[in-house]
Amino acid sequence: MVMPWHADLLKRLLEGRERLAHAVLLHGPEGIGKLAFAEALGQALLCERAVARDGGACGACPGCTWFAQGGHPDFRRLEPAESEEPDEAGEGREKKSATQIDVKQVRALEDFINLTSHRGGARVVVIHPAEALNPNAANALLKSLEEPPPQTYFLLVAHRWHYLLPTIRSRCRLVPLPLPETGAALAWLEGQGIAAPDLALAHAGGAPLSAARFEQEYWNVRKRLLELLAPRHFEPLAAAEELRDVAPVALVALLQKWSYDLVLHQACGRVRYNPDRADELAVIAERVEPLETARFHRRVVQLQRVVRHPLNARLFLEAVLLDCAGLLRGVDARRAA
């Protein structure tokens, strides 16, 4: 189901469905409902009752029924697929989460798009996220985008559309999906029963679906980390021991938001991600050199490239927190002065 803040845009696209491009690139921040939009658009294109009032799917025809059950013969969805590999002990096989869409997955579409559709109507391919296409897969997709069979639609969903090959972007109609207005996002989160929806939305950067996915463990880790980083003498090795059970990816994500808030406060006098800790952040921001804050934030952002596969998680944790100590040392130095 399309999210309420995107319903008008979907209606406008479907009102001009006879002019709809064969390839549509839906792009915008992660966690705002782009995949739901692509699926709603795909279902409408496959709906067998063109008399639907708003141009959307009727929800009752055979095509809509099959789509709802995940078995429509004229619909395909490409995503990074799990694979099975031998475990470290060599005693069995374990599932590995893939991060790329490979060329085999794209080539498997050839029969699907070149044969007659099962229902005699449209065929729809959703690719999510499109930036997960590896170079070979992206090049293999180009041919289909250049010479698509009639009534074949490619709906590409991208969180980082600029990562796509320019040749792919140029063959698509670009449709930006913006963040919802704060009021609409908060209303939706409240309807989902999310506690402290304003804080969750702030921590998700305004993306309501991401905000709804935060679990209690996330907030527990955040509380522990921010208490350790409070304006007082910071002991990085003691903090590393306290946070030894925290996954590096979670720690880096929280530090990125914390350091961004410091940079923003120094530049604009406000915070984005941690409004409930604004006073504490203001104290730190006033006592730390802005240049050092910006450098630390840049280092944390760069760590996103390696954080999922650190060679030694404990050493990685200690190194990150030693960098924090280097930044916060300015707080103690200024206090002593």
Summary of the structure (lengths in Angstrom):
residues: 337
radius of gyration: 23.8
end to end distance: 59.0
largest distance: 78.7
contacts: 989
relative contact order: 0.10
helix: 54%
strand: 10%
